[in-house]
Amino acid sequence: MAADLHCHTKLSDGSVGIEDLIVIAQKSGIDTIAITDHDCLAGTVRGKVIGKRYGVNVIPGVEISAIDNEAGKKVHILCYLADAPDRLEGLCKRTSIARKRAGQIMMLKVAGRFPITSDFIISHASGSTNLYKQHIMHALMDAGYTNEIFGDLFHALFSRESETNVLAPTKYPSIEEVLEEVHGAGGIAVLAHPAFYDNFDEIEKYIDLGLDGIEVWHPSATEDDVHRLTEICKAHDLLMTGGSDFHGIYGAKTVTLGTCTTPQEWVDKLLGYKAKKKRAQRRAEKEAAARAAEEKRAARREAKARARKEAIARLAADKGISEEEAERILKERARARKAAAQKAATDATATDNSEEQKYGNIPAEEIRDKREKAVRKGYEDMLATDPDSKAAKKKKKEEAETAKAKEDVKSRKMDDYDDEKSSDDEDDDEYEYVDEYPRFRPGRIILGIISLLAFGFCIYKGFVTGLSTSGADVTSAPGMNYVIVALCMLVTALLYFIMNNRDTLFAFLIPMIVYIGSAVFAFLKHGDEFELLILAGVSGVLAVISLILAIASRGGDDYDDEDDYDDPFEEEHDN
């Protein structure tokens, strides 16, 4: 089975029409062809319809002209099986307009050199979407100025090395743009005849741009070229195609349809390439999603592990114990909460059962189950005595066994899942941290002791000063000032000792206010007593410390222990 995947018709620079091309293929024993006119998609639909009539499979395609600006070389890309060929219309139309302008310029120059009219030249391009060099040469051949299209006159008029050429520049899109547009239309991009334009050195670059295959078998390719291109395709897992590049009499060489063909193996790979590519893309997307999910889970596990560590360290610091002891305490609390939750669930079930018993006419669930089983057994015994129902009973028994087997499998799965879930919950509950102890408890005790020491000092100074100033005004005596400061210190000490088990802001604010009052009073009444001035400073410092502790104690309120440590795998189970 032969396949020629590179053919041209009158729609571009071929000499035969679409139906003629298909008839030639049928007569030549070629069952698959691809119509790949230059920058023209007009014949794809018609070609498939006519091909079905003659039993020839026509693969829709187009040969798109491009330029490699970096290498300064022409590049032709064969596009096959585009899902949305209309997306290529804009690209092809731009090239067609540029080629038409260049063709008109060349036609006018030739008509100025030879005694032929523009209409005569245009008549030879009838049926084509554009005016090509071959049409101009065909007109000159019919006018008797040459007996071949690709002869000396062709090179004189259209060779860049010729000083008498009539060439006009044509702007082509870049190779990058063409490959992007082909893939955007859902097509397969194959590099056409790389030997013809000497594109060997640039193939690696085109592969990086997304090239899907290479036209390995072509009249311009030598055996060495075929071997070289085959090795490149194998190394990069590219498609391999072949075609005669059939143009009829408009070909540079005498080439018949089917001169170069594509093996059936590669035709099948071409037809299944897009499905394979889509599967690979979906597989890559799934792998990427799996990697992202695993990274997310790993990050979550790391965050939870870090949170556990912080919880243990926090408890150890608050209680003044080792981290091992703190971890043990957290585990015990987790087990206690779990046991409480199970008990609550059991109590709720018992409550539901008791609710059923509120209605005297409704027996308990256990009694209802026993009665139902007894009725069912009696019914089965009755059926057992009926010989006509043995087949039905056997069928029913088989169905019951099947349902029971399914239920057992489901039950085992659910048990495994529950065991796994409960194990995970228990592991994480061991590290759940609930702040049952107030913050900065050791600091409160220390402040209370300092206040007691200050109280003792003030009482002593008040007694000594009072003896030395006996008989003076009591309200203004320095000894009484010491007593007042002593009372303030005693009050703060008692407050810290009494409220050391309460996690409230007032446990710090009230002592702070008393400290401030003591500091202000001592400062105003110190007079010549230097010790009162020192006590004013000490009271101020203690007030500042109390304020700092009050602020710090509120800093952790946003810390939600329950959310972080109660069930580290809750989100995973939900997902």
CORSUL-V727393 format. One record per pair of residues at least 12 apart in sequence whose C-alpha atoms are under 7 Angstrom apart, sorted by the first residue. I is the first residue (numbers start at 1). J is the second residue. D is the distance in Angstrom with one decimal. If there is no record, write none. Layout:
i:I j:J d:D
i:I j:J d:D
This chain:
i:1 j:30 d:6.9
i:1 j:31 d:6.6
i:1 j:264 d:6.5
i:2 j:30 d:5.0
i:2 j:31 d:6.2
i:2 j:32 d:6.7
i:2 j:261 d:6.1
i:2 j:262 d:6.7
i:2 j:263 d:6.7
i:2 j:264 d:6.9
i:3 j:30 d:6.0
i:3 j:31 d:6.4
i:3 j:32 d:4.5
i:3 j:33 d:5.5
i:3 j:261 d:5.3
i:3 j:262 d:5.2
i:3 j:263 d:7.0
i:4 j:32 d:6.4
i:4 j:33 d:4.7
i:4 j:34 d:6.5
i:4 j:242 d:6.6
i:4 j:243 d:4.6
i:4 j:244 d:6.5
i:4 j:258 d:5.6
i:4 j:260 d:6.8
i:4 j:261 d:4.8
i:4 j:262 d:6.2
i:5 j:33 d:5.1
i:5 j:34 d:4.4
i:5 j:242 d:6.1
i:5 j:243 d:4.8
i:6 j:34 d:5.7
i:6 j:35 d:6.5
i:6 j:36 d:5.8
i:6 j:243 d:4.5
i:6 j:244 d:5.9
i:6 j:245 d:4.8
i:6 j:246 d:6.7
i:7 j:34 d:6.2
i:7 j:35 d:5.1
i:7 j:36 d:5.6
i:7 j:244 d:6.9
i:7 j:245 d:5.2
i:7 j:246 d:4.7
i:7 j:247 d:6.8
i:8 j:35 d:6.0
i:8 j:36 d:5.8
i:8 j:37 d:5.0
i:8 j:245 d:7.0
i:8 j:246 d:5.8
i:8 j:247 d:5.4
i:9 j:37 d:6.5
i:9 j:247 d:6.8
i:10 j:127 d:6.0
i:10 j:128 d:5.2
i:11 j:37 d:6.7
i:11 j:127 d:6.0
i:11 j:128 d:4.1
i:11 j:129 d:5.5
i:12 j:37 d:5.5
i:12 j:38 d:5.7
i:12 j:128 d:5.3
i:12 j:129 d:6.0
i:12 j:130 d:6.5
i:13 j:132 d:6.3
i:13 j:134 d:6.9
i:13 j:247 d:6.7
i:13 j:250 d:6.9
i:14 j:247 d:4.2
i:14 j:248 d:6.0
i:14 j:250 d:6.0
i:15 j:247 d:6.1
i:15 j:248 d:5.1
i:15 j:249 d:6.1
i:15 j:250 d:6.0
i:16 j:248 d:6.5
i:18 j:47 d:6.3
i:19 j:50 d:6.6
i:22 j:51 d:6.4
i:22 j:56 d:7.0
i:25 j:257 d:6.9
i:26 j:54 d:7.0
i:26 j:56 d:6.6
i:31 j:56 d:4.9
i:31 j:57 d:6.0
i:32 j:56 d:5.7
i:32 j:57 d:4.6
i:32 j:58 d:5.9
i:33 j:57 d:6.4
i:33 j:58 d:5.2
i:33 j:59 d:6.2
i:34 j:58 d:5.5
i:34 j:59 d:4.6
i:34 j:60 d:5.9
i:34 j:61 d:6.1
i:35 j:59 d:6.9
i:35 j:60 d:6.2
i:35 j:61 d:5.7
i:35 j:62 d:6.9
i:36 j:61 d:4.8
i:36 j:62 d:4.0
i:36 j:63 d:5.2
i:37 j:62 d:5.4
i:37 j:63 d:5.7
i:38 j:62 d:6.3
i:38 j:63 d:4.8
i:38 j:64 d:5.9
i:39 j:62 d:6.2
i:39 j:63 d:5.8
i:39 j:64 d:5.0
i:39 j:65 d:6.8
i:39 j:92 d:4.8
i:39 j:96 d:6.8
i:40 j:62 d:6.3
i:40 j:92 d:6.4
i:41 j:62 d:6.1
i:44 j:60 d:5.0
i:44 j:61 d:6.8
i:59 j:81 d:6.9
i:60 j:80 d:6.1
i:60 j:81 d:5.7
i:61 j:78 d:6.9
i:61 j:79 d:5.4
i:61 j:80 d:4.4
i:61 j:81 d:6.3
i:62 j:78 d:5.8
i:62 j:79 d:5.3
i:62 j:80 d:6.9
i:63 j:76 d:6.4
i:63 j:77 d:5.6
i:63 j:78 d:4.5
i:63 j:79 d:6.3
i:64 j:76 d:5.7
i:64 j:77 d:5.2
i:64 j:78 d:6.3
i:65 j:77 d:6.6
i:65 j:172 d:6.5
i:66 j:172 d:5.2
i:66 j:173 d:5.1
i:66 j:174 d:5.4
i:66 j:175 d:5.3
i:66 j:178 d:6.8
i:67 j:172 d:5.9
i:67 j:173 d:6.2
i:67 j:174 d:4.9
i:67 j:175 d:5.7
i:68 j:174 d:6.0
i:68 j:175 d:5.7
i:69 j:174 d:6.8
i:74 j:197 d:6.5
i:75 j:197 d:7.0
i:76 j:191 d:6.4
i:76 j:192 d:5.4
i:77 j:189 d:6.2
i:77 j:190 d:5.6
i:77 j:191 d:4.9
i:77 j:192 d:5.5
i:78 j:189 d:5.9
i:78 j:190 d:5.0
i:78 j:191 d:6.2
i:78 j:192 d:5.9
i:79 j:182 d:6.6
i:79 j:187 d:5.9
i:79 j:188 d:5.4
i:79 j:189 d:4.9
i:79 j:190 d:6.4
i:80 j:187 d:5.6
i:80 j:188 d:5.1
i:80 j:189 d:6.9
i:81 j:187 d:5.4
i:81 j:188 d:6.5
i:82 j:185 d:5.7
i:82 j:186 d:5.0
i:82 j:187 d:3.8
i:82 j:188 d:6.9
i:83 j:185 d:5.9
i:83 j:186 d:4.9
i:83 j:187 d:6.3
i:84 j:185 d:4.8
i:84 j:186 d:6.4
i:85 j:185 d:6.0
i:87 j:185 d:5.6
i:88 j:181 d:6.6
i:88 j:185 d:6.8
i:95 j:172 d:6.0
i:96 j:130 d:7.0
i:98 j:170 d:5.7
i:98 j:171 d:6.2
i:99 j:170 d:5.9
i:100 j:130 d:5.9
i:100 j:131 d:6.2
i:102 j:168 d:5.0
i:102 j:169 d:6.4
i:102 j:170 d:6.2
i:103 j:131 d:5.5
i:103 j:132 d:6.3
i:105 j:168 d:6.6
i:106 j:166 d:5.5
i:106 j:167 d:6.1
i:106 j:168 d:6.4
i:107 j:136 d:6.8
i:109 j:166 d:6.3
i:120 j:139 d:6.9
i:121 j:135 d:6.8
i:121 j:136 d:5.8
i:121 j:139 d:5.4
i:124 j:138 d:7.0
i:124 j:139 d:6.4
i:134 j:149 d:6.8
i:134 j:250 d:6.0
i:137 j:149 d:5.4
i:137 j:154 d:6.9
i:150 j:252 d:6.0
i:176 j:209 d:6.8
i:179 j:210 d:6.9
i:188 j:212 d:6.2
i:189 j:211 d:5.7
i:189 j:212 d:5.2
i:189 j:213 d:6.5
i:190 j:211 d:6.4
i:190 j:212 d:5.7
i:190 j:213 d:4.4
i:190 j:214 d:5.0
i:190 j:215 d:6.5
i:191 j:213 d:6.4
i:191 j:214 d:4.7
i:191 j:215 d:5.9
i:192 j:214 d:6.5
i:192 j:215 d:5.2
i:193 j:215 d:5.8
i:193 j:218 d:6.2
i:193 j:220 d:7.0
i:195 j:220 d:6.2
i:195 j:221 d:5.7
i:196 j:220 d:5.8
i:212 j:238 d:5.7
i:212 j:239 d:6.2
i:213 j:238 d:4.7
i:213 j:239 d:4.1
i:213 j:240 d:5.7
i:214 j:239 d:6.3
i:214 j:240 d:5.4
i:214 j:241 d:6.4
i:215 j:240 d:5.9
i:215 j:241 d:4.7
i:215 j:242 d:5.3
i:216 j:229 d:5.9
i:216 j:230 d:6.7
i:216 j:240 d:5.9
i:216 j:241 d:5.8
i:216 j:242 d:5.8
i:217 j:241 d:6.6
i:217 j:242 d:4.2
i:217 j:243 d:6.3
i:217 j:260 d:5.9
i:217 j:261 d:6.8
i:218 j:242 d:5.9
i:218 j:243 d:5.7
i:218 j:244 d:5.9
i:218 j:260 d:5.8
i:219 j:244 d:6.3
i:219 j:260 d:6.7
i:239 j:270 d:6.9
i:240 j:266 d:6.4
i:241 j:262 d:5.3
i:241 j:266 d:6.8
i:242 j:260 d:6.0
i:242 j:261 d:4.9
i:242 j:262 d:4.5
i:243 j:260 d:4.9
i:243 j:261 d:5.0
i:243 j:262 d:6.6
i:244 j:257 d:6.1
i:244 j:258 d:5.9
i:244 j:259 d:5.2
i:244 j:260 d:4.7
i:244 j:261 d:6.8
i:304 j:568 d:6.4
i:308 j:431 d:5.7
i:308 j:565 d:7.0
i:311 j:433 d:5.8
i:312 j:326 d:5.7
i:312 j:327 d:5.8
i:318 j:439 d:6.5
i:318 j:440 d:6.7
i:327 j:431 d:6.9
i:330 j:430 d:5.7
i:330 j:431 d:5.5
i:330 j:432 d:6.1
i:330 j:433 d:6.0
i:331 j:429 d:6.9
i:331 j:430 d:3.8
i:331 j:431 d:6.0
i:334 j:429 d:4.9
i:334 j:430 d:5.1
i:334 j:432 d:6.2
i:425 j:567 d:5.9
i:428 j:565 d:6.8
i:428 j:566 d:6.8
i:428 j:567 d:5.8
i:428 j:568 d:5.8
i:429 j:565 d:6.8
i:429 j:566 d:5.5
i:429 j:567 d:6.2
i:431 j:565 d:6.4
i:432 j:565 d:4.4
i:432 j:566 d:5.1
i:433 j:561 d:5.9
i:433 j:565 d:6.5
i:434 j:561 d:6.1
i:438 j:501 d:6.0
i:438 j:502 d:6.0
i:438 j:503 d:4.7
i:439 j:503 d:6.7
i:439 j:553 d:6.3
i:441 j:500 d:5.8
i:444 j:496 d:5.6
i:444 j:500 d:6.3
i:445 j:496 d:6.6
i:445 j:497 d:6.4
i:448 j:492 d:6.8
i:448 j:493 d:4.1
i:448 j:496 d:5.4
i:448 j:497 d:6.3
i:449 j:493 d:6.8
i:451 j:489 d:5.0
i:451 j:490 d:6.5
i:451 j:492 d:6.5
i:451 j:493 d:5.2
i:452 j:489 d:6.5
i:452 j:490 d:6.1
i:452 j:493 d:5.9
i:454 j:486 d:6.9
i:454 j:489 d:6.4
i:455 j:486 d:4.4
i:455 j:487 d:6.9
i:455 j:489 d:5.2
i:455 j:490 d:5.7
i:458 j:482 d:5.1
i:458 j:483 d:6.3
i:458 j:485 d:6.7
i:458 j:486 d:5.0
i:459 j:482 d:6.7
i:459 j:483 d:5.9
i:459 j:486 d:6.1
i:461 j:479 d:7.0
i:461 j:482 d:6.5
i:462 j:479 d:4.0
i:462 j:480 d:6.4
i:462 j:482 d:4.9
i:462 j:483 d:5.7
i:463 j:479 d:6.5
i:465 j:478 d:6.6
i:465 j:479 d:4.9
i:466 j:479 d:4.6
i:481 j:525 d:7.0
i:485 j:518 d:5.7
i:485 j:522 d:6.9
i:488 j:514 d:6.3
i:488 j:518 d:6.0
i:492 j:511 d:5.0
i:492 j:514 d:6.7
i:495 j:511 d:6.6
i:505 j:550 d:6.0
i:508 j:546 d:5.5
i:508 j:547 d:6.9
i:508 j:550 d:5.5
i:509 j:546 d:7.0
i:509 j:547 d:6.9
i:509 j:550 d:6.8
i:512 j:543 d:4.6
i:512 j:546 d:5.5
i:512 j:547 d:6.6
i:515 j:539 d:5.1
i:515 j:540 d:6.5
i:515 j:542 d:6.6
i:515 j:543 d:5.2
i:516 j:539 d:6.6
i:516 j:540 d:6.0
i:516 j:543 d:6.0
i:518 j:536 d:6.8
i:518 j:539 d:6.4
i:519 j:536 d:4.0
i:519 j:537 d:6.6
i:519 j:539 d:5.0
i:519 j:540 d:5.6
i:520 j:536 d:6.7
i:522 j:535 d:6.7
i:522 j:536 d:5.1
i:523 j:536 d:5.4
